[in-house]
Every structure is written in C-alpha cells, then in structure tokens.
Amino acid sequence: MIHEVDVALRALIERDAADGAQVEVVFDAPTKEWSSRRNVPTVDVYLYDIREDLRRRERGLVNEYRDGQVAARRLPPRWFKLSYLVTAWTQRPEDEHRLLSTLLACFLRHEALPAEFVTGPLGELGLPVPVSIGLPPPEDRSFADVWTALGGELKPSLDVVISAPTDTGRRFEAGPPVDAPVTLSVGGTTDWPPRETRDGAARRAVRDTPVPVAPAPSRRRRARSGETS
C-alpha cells in the first residue's frame, strides 16, 4: 500500500508541479548530510508518520458475490494516514518558495489521488484515496520535533496526508446456497414425548381410570353364612 502511494505521489508531482522542468522527486530523509549533496532542484517527499485513521474504521462484514450469490464475506478495509513532509531544494530560497507554491496548488486541485495513478492492490480496492494538505499536526507532535529528529534545520514545508485503504486479508467462505424450503421434523430422538409429558399423561391415566367394585353377596350366600336380611 505504501509503495503504491509513493508511485502515485511521484506521478502527480511530475505531471502537475514539475511541468516538464528538471526537478527530481525523491523520498529520502532530509538530513544535513543528504542536503549537502543536492546539486539539482529537488522535491523531497519524506514519509515520517503512519497512523490508523480511526474515523474511517467500519464494522461488520462485506459480502462478495459470484453469479449473483454470496460467495464469501470479508472484513472491510482499514484506513491508514500516511504523513509526508514535502520540501523543495534549490540554490535560492526564492526558487524554493516558487516550487512550494506550485506544489501547494497541485495538491489543492485534488481531493484524492487521481485514479489513473493508483495501481496495484491499492487500485484493486476501487476506493478513493483522499488527500489533505496543511492540516495542524497532532498535539503530540510538531514539525519542529520532526526536524530535530532528523538533525537538520527547520525549513518551509508542506504536510501532505494520504488516507489509504488497506485490505486486511481476512476472508470467510460462505456456505452453499439454500435450494430447498426449510422443513421441520420431530423425529430423530428416542425420548419422545418428553419424560415430563409421559409422566403427566400417566398420572392423568391413573386418575381417570375407574376403581372396580366387588359385587354384593347373594341372599343364599348370606343365609348360609348366618346373616339376616
């Protein structure tokens, strides 16, 4: 993803800012040793910070379709902010300012990187790659700190931030499509009906069964036994 953004930035600067001039576009750290070796007009696009853009994080899953049916589901892409320190290097400050002005106008004309310059896996996502320029730095970082870390002197620069989507690579195959209606069955168990149902039915059967009554003894049997009527 980072390499694809570098390629797109180089192509955009060479087309809209350099405008055929002999300006070299590099991605080196602008240290003192590096600047002392520059002898041609140069635009340095130094990547100094990478952070996730949490405002663009999405939840859930994204469906992938094949022949009109869901074939798989994947996590949505994660977005990362690539912060570039863009500086101009010439023999005179006036020329540097003029080149910086051209670069500023170049980036202001584009809300996102031109689609024709976005290639590779980044281009395959088919999503815009937003560009912002000149935003205030985060509270935990200043441009002076960046120059101090590089060991160089503070120099006019443009802060260009690219929000690039990145595929997480997490994909889940979907099951086969349902081609028959759902049916319900009560079979497939030896414990049917449930025990509590059987016990309740047994209790009701015992309760509802009539109790047999012995027949009354006949008169002859009563006389034989000495009973009187």
DRENPA-3360 file (N, C-alpha, C; in nm, 2 decimals, always signed):
BEGIN
1 = MIHEVDVA = +0.08/-0.12/+0.00/+0.00/+0.00/+0.00/+0.09/+0.13/+0.00 ~ +0.19/+0.13/+0.08/+0.28/+0.25/+0.09/+0.35/+0.27/-0.04 ~ +0.40/+0.16/-0.10/+0.47/+0.18/-0.23/+0.38/+0.23/-0.34 ~ +0.25/+0.19/-0.34/+0.15/+0.24/-0.44/+0.13/+0.39/-0.42 ~ +0.12/+0.43/-0.29/+0.10/+0.58/-0.27/+0.22/+0.65/-0.31 ~ +0.34/+0.60/-0.29/+0.46/+0.67/-0.33/+0.46/+0.69/-0.48 ~ +0.43/+0.58/-0.55/+0.43/+0.59/-0.70/+0.33/+0.69/-0.75 ~ +0.21/+0.70/-0.69/+0.11/+0.79/-0.73/+0.15/+0.93/-0.70;
9 = LRALIERD = +0.21/+0.96/-0.58/+0.26/+1.09/-0.55/+0.37/+1.14/-0.65 ~ +0.46/+1.05/-0.68/+0.56/+1.09/-0.78/+0.50/+1.13/-0.91 ~ +0.41/+1.05/-0.96/+0.35/+1.07/-1.09/+0.27/+1.20/-1.09 ~ +0.20/+1.23/-0.97/+0.12/+1.35/-0.96/+0.21/+1.48/-0.96 ~ +0.32/+1.47/-0.89/+0.41/+1.59/-0.88/+0.48/+1.61/-1.01 ~ +0.52/+1.51/-1.07/+0.59/+1.52/-1.20/+0.50/+1.58/-1.31 ~ +0.37/+1.54/-1.30/+0.28/+1.59/-1.41/+0.23/+1.73/-1.38 ~ +0.19/+1.76/-1.25/+0.12/+1.89/-1.22/+0.21/+1.99/-1.16;
17 = AADGAQVE = +0.32/+1.95/-1.10/+0.40/+2.05/-1.03/+0.53/+2.08/-1.10 ~ +0.60/+1.97/-1.14/+0.72/+1.99/-1.22/+0.70/+2.05/-1.35 ~ +0.59/+2.01/-1.42/+0.55/+2.06/-1.55/+0.67/+2.06/-1.65 ~ +0.74/+1.95/-1.66/+0.84/+1.93/-1.76/+0.98/+1.99/-1.71 ~ +0.98/+2.06/-1.60/+1.11/+2.11/-1.55/+1.20/+2.00/-1.50 ~ +1.33/+2.03/-1.50/+1.42/+1.93/-1.45/+1.42/+1.93/-1.30 ~ +1.32/+1.87/-1.24/+1.30/+1.86/-1.10/+1.30/+1.71/-1.06 ~ +1.39/+1.68/-0.96/+1.39/+1.54/-0.92/+1.30/+1.52/-0.80;
25 = VVFDAPTK = +1.23/+1.41/-0.80/+1.14/+1.37/-0.69/+1.20/+1.25/-0.62 ~ +1.22/+1.27/-0.49/+1.28/+1.17/-0.41/+1.20/+1.15/-0.28 ~ +1.23/+1.04/-0.21/+1.17/+1.01/-0.08/+1.27/+0.99/+0.03 ~ +1.38/+1.06/+0.03/+1.48/+1.05/+0.13/+1.45/+1.13/+0.25 ~ +1.52/+1.09/+0.36/+1.51/+1.17/+0.48/+1.60/+1.30/+0.46 ~ +1.54/+1.42/+0.48/+1.62/+1.54/+0.46/+1.71/+1.58/+0.57 ~ +1.82/+1.50/+0.59/+1.92/+1.52/+0.69/+2.02/+1.62/+0.64 ~ +2.11/+1.67/+0.73/+2.21/+1.76/+0.68/+2.30/+1.70/+0.58;
33 = EWSSRRNV = +2.34/+1.57/+0.60/+2.43/+1.51/+0.51/+2.37/+1.49/+0.37 ~ +2.24/+1.46/+0.37/+2.17/+1.45/+0.24/+2.16/+1.58/+0.17 ~ +2.12/+1.69/+0.24/+2.10/+1.82/+0.18/+2.23/+1.87/+0.12 ~ +2.34/+1.84/+0.19/+2.47/+1.89/+0.14/+2.51/+1.83/+0.01 ~ +2.45/+1.72/-0.03/+2.49/+1.65/-0.16/+2.39/+1.69/-0.27 ~ +2.29/+1.77/-0.25/+2.20/+1.81/-0.35/+2.25/+1.92/-0.44 ~ +2.25/+1.90/-0.57/+2.30/+2.00/-0.66/+2.20/+2.02/-0.78 ~ +2.09/+1.96/-0.77/+1.98/+1.99/-0.87/+1.85/+2.02/-0.80;
41 = PTVDVYLY = +1.76/+2.09/-0.86/+1.63/+2.12/-0.80/+1.56/+1.99/-0.76 ~ +1.52/+1.98/-0.64/+1.46/+1.85/-0.59/+1.34/+1.88/-0.50 ~ +1.24/+1.79/-0.52/+1.13/+1.79/-0.43/+1.14/+1.66/-0.35 ~ +1.15/+1.68/-0.22/+1.16/+1.57/-0.13/+1.03/+1.54/-0.06 ~ +0.98/+1.41/-0.07/+0.85/+1.37/-0.02/+0.89/+1.26/+0.09 ~ +0.91/+1.31/+0.21/+0.96/+1.22/+0.32/+0.84/+1.17/+0.40 ~ +0.82/+1.04/+0.41/+0.72/+0.98/+0.49/+0.77/+0.97/+0.63 ~ +0.71/+1.04/+0.72/+0.76/+1.05/+0.86/+0.66/+0.99/+0.96;
49 = DIREDLRR = +0.54/+0.96/+0.92/+0.44/+0.91/+1.02/+0.34/+0.82/+0.96 ~ +0.30/+0.71/+1.02/+0.19/+0.62/+0.98/+0.10/+0.60/+1.10 ~ -0.03/+0.63/+1.08/-0.13/+0.61/+1.19/-0.26/+0.56/+1.12 ~ -0.33/+0.48/+1.20/-0.46/+0.44/+1.15/-0.56/+0.56/+1.16 ~ -0.64/+0.57/+1.06/-0.75/+0.67/+1.06/-0.87/+0.61/+1.13 ~ -0.89/+0.62/+1.26/-0.99/+0.56/+1.33/-1.13/+0.61/+1.29 ~ -1.14/+0.73/+1.24/-1.27/+0.78/+1.20/-1.33/+0.70/+1.08 ~ -1.25/+0.64/+1.01/-1.29/+0.56/+0.89/-1.31/+0.41/+0.92;
57 = RERGLVNE = -1.28/+0.37/+1.04/-1.29/+0.22/+1.06/-1.44/+0.18/+1.06 ~ -1.47/+0.07/+0.99/-1.60/+0.02/+0.97/-1.62/-0.11/+1.05 ~ -1.74/-0.15/+1.08/-1.77/-0.27/+1.15/-1.85/-0.36/+1.06 ~ -1.86/-0.49/+1.10/-1.94/-0.58/+1.02/-1.86/-0.65/+0.91 ~ -1.92/-0.71/+0.82/-1.86/-0.79/+0.71/-1.92/-0.74/+0.57 ~ -1.83/-0.75/+0.47/-1.87/-0.71/+0.34/-1.89/-0.83/+0.25 ~ -2.00/-0.84/+0.18/-2.03/-0.96/+0.10/-1.96/-0.95/-0.03 ~ -1.91/-1.07/-0.07/-1.85/-1.09/-0.21/-1.95/-1.18/-0.29;
65 = YRDGQVAA = -1.99/-1.13/-0.41/-2.08/-1.21/-0.48/-2.02/-1.28/-0.60 ~ -2.08/-1.39/-0.64/-2.04/-1.47/-0.75/-2.16/-1.52/-0.82 ~ -2.19/-1.49/-0.94/-2.31/-1.53/-1.01/-2.43/-1.49/-0.94 ~ -2.43/-1.37/-0.88/-2.55/-1.32/-0.81/-2.57/-1.38/-0.67 ~ -2.48/-1.46/-0.62/-2.49/-1.52/-0.49/-2.37/-1.49/-0.40 ~ -2.39/-1.49/-0.27/-2.29/-1.45/-0.18/-2.19/-1.57/-0.18 ~ -2.06/-1.54/-0.22/-1.96/-1.65/-0.22/-1.87/-1.64/-0.10 ~ -1.85/-1.52/-0.04/-1.76/-1.51/+0.08/-1.80/-1.38/+0.15;
73 = RRLPPRWF = -1.74/-1.36/+0.26/-1.75/-1.24/+0.34/-1.62/-1.20/+0.39 ~ -1.59/-1.07/+0.39/-1.46/-1.03/+0.43/-1.47/-0.90/+0.52 ~ -1.37/-0.88/+0.60/-1.37/-0.76/+0.68/-1.35/-0.64/+0.60 ~ -1.41/-0.52/+0.63/-1.39/-0.40/+0.55/-1.24/-0.36/+0.56 ~ -1.19/-0.28/+0.46/-1.05/-0.24/+0.47/-1.03/-0.14/+0.58 ~ -0.91/-0.14/+0.63/-0.87/-0.04/+0.74/-0.80/+0.07/+0.67 ~ -0.81/+0.19/+0.72/-0.76/+0.31/+0.66/-0.64/+0.36/+0.74 ~ -0.53/+0.40/+0.67/-0.41/+0.45/+0.74/-0.37/+0.58/+0.68;
81 = KLSYLVTA = -0.34/+0.67/+0.77/-0.29/+0.81/+0.73/-0.14/+0.81/+0.72 ~ -0.10/+0.83/+0.59/+0.05/+0.84/+0.56/+0.08/+0.99/+0.56 ~ +0.16/+1.04/+0.65/+0.20/+1.18/+0.66/+0.34/+1.20/+0.59 ~ +0.34/+1.29/+0.50/+0.46/+1.32/+0.42/+0.50/+1.47/+0.45 ~ +0.63/+1.48/+0.47/+0.69/+1.62/+0.48/+0.75/+1.65/+0.34 ~ +0.68/+1.75/+0.27/+0.72/+1.78/+0.13/+0.80/+1.91/+0.14 ~ +0.92/+1.90/+0.09/+1.01/+2.02/+0.09/+1.07/+2.04/-0.05 ~ +1.11/+2.16/-0.08/+1.17/+2.20/-0.21/+1.32/+2.24/-0.18;
89 = WTQRPEDE = +1.41/+2.19/-0.27/+1.55/+2.22/-0.25/+1.61/+2.27/-0.38 ~ +1.65/+2.40/-0.37/+1.71/+2.46/-0.49/+1.83/+2.55/-0.43 ~ +1.89/+2.62/-0.52/+2.01/+2.71/-0.48/+1.96/+2.83/-0.42 ~ +1.84/+2.88/-0.44/+1.79/+3.01/-0.39/+1.66/+2.99/-0.31 ~ +1.64/+3.06/-0.20/+1.51/+3.04/-0.13/+1.39/+3.09/-0.21 ~ +1.41/+3.19/-0.30/+1.30/+3.23/-0.38/+1.25/+3.12/-0.48 ~ +1.35/+3.05/-0.53/+1.31/+2.93/-0.62/+1.24/+2.82/-0.54 ~ +1.28/+2.80/-0.42/+1.22/+2.70/-0.33/+1.07/+2.74/-0.30;
97 = HRLLSTLL = +1.05/+2.87/-0.27/+0.92/+2.92/-0.24/+0.83/+2.91/-0.36 ~ +0.88/+2.94/-0.48/+0.80/+2.93/-0.60/+0.76/+2.78/-0.63 ~ +0.86/+2.69/-0.60/+0.83/+2.55/-0.62/+0.73/+2.50/-0.52 ~ +0.74/+2.55/-0.39/+0.64/+2.51/-0.29/+0.50/+2.56/-0.33 ~ +0.50/+2.68/-0.38/+0.37/+2.74/-0.42/+0.30/+2.65/-0.53 ~ +0.39/+2.60/-0.62/+0.33/+2.52/-0.73/+0.29/+2.38/-0.67 ~ +0.36/+2.33/-0.57/+0.32/+2.21/-0.51/+0.19/+2.22/-0.43 ~ +0.17/+2.33/-0.36/+0.05/+2.36/-0.29/-0.07/+2.37/-0.38;
105 = ACFLRHEA = -0.05/+2.44/-0.49/-0.16/+2.44/-0.59/-0.20/+2.31/-0.65 ~ -0.09/+2.23/-0.67/-0.11/+2.09/-0.72/-0.20/+2.01/-0.63 ~ -0.17/+2.01/-0.50/-0.24/+1.92/-0.41/-0.38/+1.98/-0.38 ~ -0.40/+2.11/-0.39/-0.53/+2.17/-0.36/-0.63/+2.14/-0.47 ~ -0.58/+2.10/-0.59/-0.67/+2.07/-0.70/-0.72/+1.93/-0.69 ~ -0.68/+1.85/-0.60/-0.72/+1.71/-0.59/-0.77/+1.68/-0.45 ~ -0.89/+1.63/-0.45/-0.94/+1.58/-0.32/-0.89/+1.44/-0.29 ~ -0.85/+1.37/-0.39/-0.80/+1.24/-0.38/-0.69/+1.21/-0.49;
113 = LPAEFVTG = -0.61/+1.11/-0.47/-0.51/+1.08/-0.57/-0.58/+1.04/-0.70 ~ -0.54/+1.09/-0.81/-0.60/+1.06/-0.94/-0.60/+0.91/-0.96 ~ -0.72/+0.86/-1.00/-0.74/+0.71/-1.01/-0.64/+0.65/-1.11 ~ -0.60/+0.73/-1.22/-0.50/+0.67/-1.31/-0.36/+0.64/-1.26 ~ -0.33/+0.71/-1.14/-0.20/+0.69/-1.08/-0.20/+0.58/-0.97 ~ -0.32/+0.54/-0.93/-0.33/+0.44/-0.82/-0.33/+0.30/-0.88 ~ -0.23/+0.22/-0.85/-0.21/+0.09/-0.91/-0.20/-0.01/-0.80 ~ -0.18/-0.14/-0.85/-0.15/-0.25/-0.75/-0.27/-0.28/-0.67;
121 = PLGELGLP = -0.25/-0.35/-0.55/-0.35/-0.38/-0.46/-0.44/-0.26/-0.41 ~ -0.37/-0.15/-0.40/-0.45/-0.03/-0.36/-0.55/+0.01/-0.47 ~ -0.52/+0.00/-0.60/-0.61/+0.03/-0.70/-0.72/-0.07/-0.72 ~ -0.69/-0.20/-0.68/-0.78/-0.30/-0.70/-0.90/-0.29/-0.60 ~ -0.88/-0.22/-0.49/-0.99/-0.20/-0.40/-1.10/-0.11/-0.46 ~ -1.06/-0.02/-0.55/-1.16/+0.06/-0.62/-1.22/+0.17/-0.53 ~ -1.14/+0.21/-0.43/-1.18/+0.32/-0.33/-1.10/+0.44/-0.35 ~ -1.16/+0.56/-0.33/-1.08/+0.68/-0.34/-0.98/+0.69/-0.23;
129 = VPVSIGLP = -0.87/+0.76/-0.26/-0.75/+0.77/-0.17/-0.74/+0.92/-0.14 ~ -0.81/+0.97/-0.03/-0.82/+1.11/+0.00/-0.68/+1.17/+0.02 ~ -0.67/+1.30/-0.01/-0.55/+1.38/+0.01/-0.59/+1.51/+0.09 ~ -0.51/+1.54/+0.20/-0.53/+1.66/+0.27/-0.39/+1.73/+0.29 ~ -0.39/+1.86/+0.30/-0.27/+1.93/+0.30/-0.28/+2.05/+0.40 ~ -0.17/+2.07/+0.47/-0.16/+2.19/+0.56/-0.24/+2.18/+0.68 ~ -0.29/+2.06/+0.72/-0.36/+2.05/+0.85/-0.27/+2.07/+0.97 ~ -0.33/+2.12/+1.08/-0.25/+2.13/+1.20/-0.19/+1.99/+1.25;
137 = PPEDRSFA = -0.07/+1.98/+1.29/-0.02/+1.85/+1.34/-0.09/+1.80/+1.46 ~ -0.08/+1.67/+1.49/-0.14/+1.62/+1.62/-0.07/+1.69/+1.74 ~ -0.15/+1.69/+1.85/-0.10/+1.76/+1.97/+0.03/+1.69/+2.02 ~ +0.05/+1.57/+2.00/+0.17/+1.50/+2.05/+0.29/+1.51/+1.95 ~ +0.28/+1.59/+1.85/+0.39/+1.60/+1.76/+0.39/+1.74/+1.69 ~ +0.50/+1.80/+1.67/+0.52/+1.92/+1.59/+0.62/+1.91/+1.49 ~ +0.61/+1.99/+1.39/+0.71/+1.98/+1.28/+0.85/+2.01/+1.32 ~ +0.86/+2.10/+1.42/+1.00/+2.13/+1.48/+1.06/+2.00/+1.54;
145 = DVWTALGG = +0.97/+1.91/+1.60/+1.02/+1.79/+1.65/+1.07/+1.70/+1.54 ~ +1.00/+1.70/+1.43/+1.05/+1.62/+1.32/+1.18/+1.66/+1.27 ~ +1.20/+1.79/+1.25/+1.33/+1.84/+1.20/+1.44/+1.81/+1.30 ~ +1.41/+1.82/+1.43/+1.51/+1.80/+1.54/+1.55/+1.65/+1.53 ~ +1.45/+1.56/+1.51/+1.48/+1.42/+1.50/+1.57/+1.39/+1.38 ~ +1.55/+1.47/+1.27/+1.63/+1.45/+1.15/+1.77/+1.51/+1.16 ~ +1.79/+1.59/+1.26/+1.92/+1.66/+1.28/+1.94/+1.77/+1.18 ~ +1.84/+1.82/+1.12/+1.85/+1.93/+1.03/+1.79/+2.06/+1.08;
153 = ELKPSLDV = +1.80/+2.16/+1.00/+1.75/+2.30/+1.04/+1.61/+2.31/+0.98 ~ +1.52/+2.38/+1.06/+1.38/+2.40/+1.02/+1.37/+2.47/+0.89 ~ +1.28/+2.41/+0.80/+1.28/+2.46/+0.66/+1.13/+2.46/+0.62 ~ +1.09/+2.56/+0.54/+0.95/+2.56/+0.49/+0.91/+2.43/+0.43 ~ +0.79/+2.38/+0.46/+0.75/+2.25/+0.41/+0.60/+2.25/+0.41 ~ +0.55/+2.15/+0.33/+0.41/+2.12/+0.32/+0.38/+1.98/+0.39 ~ +0.28/+1.98/+0.47/+0.24/+1.85/+0.53/+0.13/+1.79/+0.45 ~ +0.16/+1.68/+0.38/+0.06/+1.61/+0.30/+0.02/+1.48/+0.36;
161 = VISAPTDT = -0.11/+1.46/+0.39/-0.16/+1.34/+0.45/-0.24/+1.26/+0.35 ~ -0.21/+1.14/+0.33/-0.28/+1.05/+0.24/-0.35/+0.94/+0.32 ~ -0.49/+0.93/+0.31/-0.56/+0.83/+0.38/-0.58/+0.71/+0.28 ~ -0.51/+0.60/+0.31/-0.51/+0.49/+0.21/-0.58/+0.37/+0.27 ~ -0.67/+0.31/+0.20/-0.74/+0.19/+0.25/-0.65/+0.07/+0.23 ~ -0.66/-0.03/+0.32/-0.57/-0.14/+0.32/-0.65/-0.27/+0.34 ~ -0.64/-0.37/+0.26/-0.72/-0.49/+0.28/-0.66/-0.57/+0.39 ~ -0.74/-0.62/+0.48/-0.69/-0.69/+0.60/-0.65/-0.83/+0.56;
169 = GRRFEAGP = -0.70/-0.88/+0.45/-0.67/-1.02/+0.41/-0.75/-1.13/+0.49 ~ -0.85/-1.08/+0.57/-0.93/-1.18/+0.64/-1.06/-1.20/+0.56 ~ -1.08/-1.32/+0.52/-1.19/-1.36/+0.43/-1.25/-1.49/+0.48 ~ -1.39/-1.50/+0.47/-1.46/-1.62/+0.52/-1.55/-1.67/+0.41 ~ -1.52/-1.79/+0.37/-1.60/-1.85/+0.26/-1.75/-1.87/+0.31 ~ -1.84/-1.85/+0.22/-1.98/-1.87/+0.26/-2.02/-2.01/+0.23 ~ -2.13/-2.06/+0.30/-2.18/-2.19/+0.27/-2.25/-2.20/+0.14 ~ -2.29/-2.33/+0.10/-2.36/-2.34/-0.03/-2.50/-2.27/-0.02;
177 = PVDAPVTL = -2.55/-2.22/-0.13/-2.68/-2.16/-0.12/-2.79/-2.26/-0.09 ~ -2.90/-2.21/-0.02/-3.01/-2.29/+0.01/-3.10/-2.31/-0.11 ~ -3.12/-2.43/-0.16/-3.20/-2.45/-0.28/-3.33/-2.53/-0.25 ~ -3.37/-2.54/-0.12/-3.50/-2.61/-0.09/-3.56/-2.54/+0.03 ~ -3.69/-2.54/+0.04/-3.75/-2.47/+0.16/-3.71/-2.54/+0.29 ~ -3.72/-2.47/+0.40/-3.69/-2.52/+0.53/-3.80/-2.61/+0.57 ~ -3.77/-2.73/+0.62/-3.87/-2.82/+0.68/-3.83/-2.85/+0.82 ~ -3.94/-2.88/+0.90/-3.92/-2.91/+1.04/-3.96/-3.05/+1.06;
185 = SVGGTTDW = -3.89/-3.12/+1.15/-3.92/-3.26/+1.18/-3.91/-3.28/+1.33 ~ -4.00/-3.37/+1.38/-4.00/-3.40/+1.53/-3.93/-3.54/+1.55 ~ -3.89/-3.60/+1.45/-3.82/-3.73/+1.47/-3.68/-3.72/+1.51 ~ -3.61/-3.84/+1.51/-3.47/-3.84/+1.54/-3.43/-3.85/+1.68 ~ -3.53/-3.88/+1.77/-3.50/-3.90/+1.91/-3.58/-4.01/+1.97 ~ -3.52/-4.09/+2.06/-3.59/-4.20/+2.13/-3.66/-4.16/+2.25 ~ -3.64/-4.03/+2.29/-3.71/-3.98/+2.42/-3.82/-3.89/+2.38 ~ -3.92/-3.95/+2.31/-4.04/-3.87/+2.27/-4.17/-3.95/+2.30;
193 = PPRETRDG = -4.27/-3.89/+2.36/-4.26/-3.75/+2.41/-4.17/-3.73/+2.53 ~ -4.14/-3.61/+2.56/-4.05/-3.58/+2.68/-4.10/-3.65/+2.80 ~ -4.00/-3.68/+2.89/-4.04/-3.76/+3.01/-4.15/-3.69/+3.09 ~ -4.14/-3.56/+3.11/-4.24/-3.49/+3.19/-4.38/-3.50/+3.13 ~ -4.38/-3.51/+2.99/-4.51/-3.53/+2.92/-4.56/-3.67/+2.95 ~ -4.47/-3.77/+2.94/-4.52/-3.91/+2.96/-4.56/-3.92/+3.11 ~ -4.49/-3.87/+3.20/-4.53/-3.88/+3.34/-4.66/-3.82/+3.37 ~ -4.68/-3.70/+3.31/-4.81/-3.63/+3.33/-4.92/-3.71/+3.27;
201 = AARRAVRD = -4.90/-3.77/+3.15/-5.01/-3.85/+3.09/-5.04/-3.97/+3.17 ~ -4.93/-4.03/+3.23/-4.95/-4.15/+3.32/-5.03/-4.11/+3.44 ~ -5.00/-4.00/+3.50/-5.08/-3.96/+3.62/-5.23/-3.93/+3.58 ~ -5.25/-3.87/+3.47/-5.39/-3.85/+3.43/-5.46/-3.98/+3.40 ~ -5.39/-4.08/+3.34/-5.45/-4.21/+3.31/-5.49/-4.28/+3.44 ~ -5.40/-4.27/+3.55/-5.43/-4.33/+3.67/-5.55/-4.26/+3.74 ~ -5.55/-4.13/+3.73/-5.66/-4.05/+3.79/-5.79/-4.08/+3.73 ~ -5.80/-4.10/+3.60/-5.92/-4.11/+3.52/-5.97/-4.26/+3.51;
209 = TPVPVAPA = -5.89/-4.36/+3.56/-5.93/-4.50/+3.55/-6.03/-4.53/+3.66 ~ -6.15/-4.58/+3.63/-6.24/-4.62/+3.74/-6.19/-4.73/+3.83 ~ -6.22/-4.72/+3.96/-6.18/-4.83/+4.05/-6.29/-4.94/+4.05 ~ -6.25/-5.07/+4.03/-6.35/-5.18/+4.02/-6.41/-5.20/+4.16 ~ -6.54/-5.23/+4.16/-6.62/-5.25/+4.29/-6.66/-5.40/+4.29 ~ -6.64/-5.47/+4.40/-6.68/-5.61/+4.41/-6.83/-5.62/+4.42 ~ -6.89/-5.72/+4.36/-7.04/-5.74/+4.36/-7.08/-5.77/+4.50 ~ -7.21/-5.73/+4.53/-7.27/-5.76/+4.66/-7.30/-5.91/+4.67;
217 = PSRRRRAR = -7.28/-5.98/+4.79/-7.31/-6.12/+4.81/-7.46/-6.15/+4.79 ~ -7.49/-6.26/+4.73/-7.63/-6.30/+4.71/-7.70/-6.34/+4.84 ~ -7.84/-6.35/+4.84/-7.91/-6.38/+4.96/-7.88/-6.52/+5.01 ~ -7.86/-6.62/+4.91/-7.83/-6.75/+4.95/-7.70/-6.76/+5.03 ~ -7.60/-6.68/+4.98/-7.47/-6.68/+5.05/-7.48/-6.62/+5.18 ~ -7.57/-6.51/+5.20/-7.58/-6.45/+5.33/-7.65/-6.55/+5.43 ~ -7.75/-6.63/+5.38/-7.82/-6.72/+5.47/-7.73/-6.83/+5.51 ~ -7.64/-6.88/+5.42/-7.55/-6.98/+5.45/-7.45/-6.93/+5.56;
225 = SGETS = -7.42/-6.81/+5.55/-7.32/-6.76/+5.65/-7.38/-6.71/+5.77 ~ -7.52/-6.73/+5.79/-7.59/-6.69/+5.91/-7.63/-6.55/+5.92 ~ -7.62/-6.47/+5.81/-7.66/-6.33/+5.81/-7.80/-6.32/+5.79 ~ -7.86/-6.22/+5.84/-8.00/-6.19/+5.83/-8.02/-6.07/+5.74 ~ -8.13/-6.07/+5.67/-8.16/-5.96/+5.58/-8.21/-5.84/+5.66;
% end
